[in-house]
Amino acid sequence: MKVRPQFFFSLVLLVFFAYFVWEAWEWRLQARLYPWAIGIPMIVLALVQIWLELKGVSPVKTAGATPVDFQFEKPVDPELARRRTVNIFAWILGFFLAIWLLGFSLAITLLLFFYLKVQSREPWVLSIVLTAAGWLLFWGLFDRLLHLPFPEAQLFMWLGM
């Protein structure tokens, strides 16, 4: 029996999520619901993967098959790929910075609108309607239904608001 690197990766995931679930054991039900909803299925999946690795089961390889569902018809220019990568990472970092400075509710609303308008070049009406729908969904689900507290906006704390 040959142990592959996938076994060790699955073992690390198993230990991580087992600790994740164990730490939440003493929390009140509302607080531990999220770690359990994520952690318990991940423990099961990691155990299944470890079992498959120990049995020596490996994925079936088909000649000429790609590891994704579709294949690009032509390769992307490396410079274009680099620009796109920098662009999406800038949006992600900007989103994190906006959440920290403006708070989750305001940051989601603003970034969704700016992404639709600036990056996707959507029309004004569509950008406003989708932003309003996104904010309404966010507010309705996380604020009204689940009553999840989000950290205060750092900028508002600095300004004493």
Helices and strands as residue ranges (DSSP letters): H 5-23, G 24-26, H 29-55, H 78-102, H 104-114, I 115-119, H 124-138, I 139-145, H 154-158
